[in-house]
Amino acid sequence: MAINYPAFLPAPLVSVISEDEARQLSDEARPLYARAQSTDFIEYERLEFPAMNRYQAEQFNQFWQVDLVYGGAWFNATWPLPRGLVEAVRKFIAPPRWVYKGKDYWKVTATCEVRRRSVPVIAVPQAFSPWNTLTASGQDPETLESYWTFTNSNNTATGRAGEANVVSRDSVTTGNRHGEIQLAFDSYPIGLAYVVAGISRANPESPRDSVAVAVDGVVWLEGSFLDLVDTLVNGDTVGVAVETSTGKVWLSVNGVWLLSGSPSTLSNEIATLGPGEFWIGFGLSSSIDALFAATLRATTPFQYSPPAGFTAWYTP
């Protein structure tokens, strides 16, 4: 699979090129000698992208972080250069610089190394599946290699993975719903960089991008720090309650609703996301081969009773 700059993202608005010495040169200790013909083609390009809305900014960041593995991989892009529309491969030589312009728009500047393209850049197979769902049976769609084992009627996910999100098989769009995620791990905090559990508005997507609580006690709202609560321990159960008509979300740990939340009275919610489609699940990043498991309870019996006025996430 080729790594291509996403066609739906804007091309750079400004491109400033500086050339690098590509000729074969003699040793510095000797009289200077240079071949008349260059041995390679290298340029450095300073890029300024037009202001991106929130969705474009998120997709650009995902391209840089996931597809390019934090900007380390080459990618194909046919962008207008000062010398014309030239096919080339590029690689970010530093993290992009982000500037918030207001009204949910972001300006991105970056510097790339540019080489002429002889063959398209092909993605290096990843050692883990970045997205796994219950419906996909834990298989990476590229390699069909499974990194997760699903048991307990596909409610318990167990595996070793570098990064993954696992969500419930069923989403909800109507009613006041409740579900649970019980965590199990054997090597935190050494092996697991982060673990979050909560609610997602897309499949696949990390709950950290919607509403979640992390093992280190950080409450996440749409990818940003919201608050800090007690750290979680092995065996803790995270409860999720959502009023789908408004998108109000509450989280609990072992039956105690966080941040003075009260879903039974529909008050003190962590966030109001608006109506939509919701999944329960977890996301993690593992720095080493760390065993992790989670049980998703979308139907009765729950470990902790649903709040008054809320029904099971899934009713057969």
Protein Blocks (a to p, Z undefined) as FASTA:
>chain_A
ZZdddfkbccdfbdcdddddfbdcddfkbccdddfbdfbdcdddddddddddfklmmmmm
mmmmmmnonolaccddddddfkbccddddddfbdcddddebjhiacddddddddddfbdc
dddddfbdfbdcfklnopafklopafbdceehhlaccdddfbdcdddfbdcfedjddddd
ddddfkbcklpmbdcddddfbdcddfklmcccdfkopaceehiafbdcddddehiacddd
ddfknopacddeehiaghhiafknopaifbdebjaddddddddddfbdcdddddddfbdc
dfbdcdehiacfbaZZ
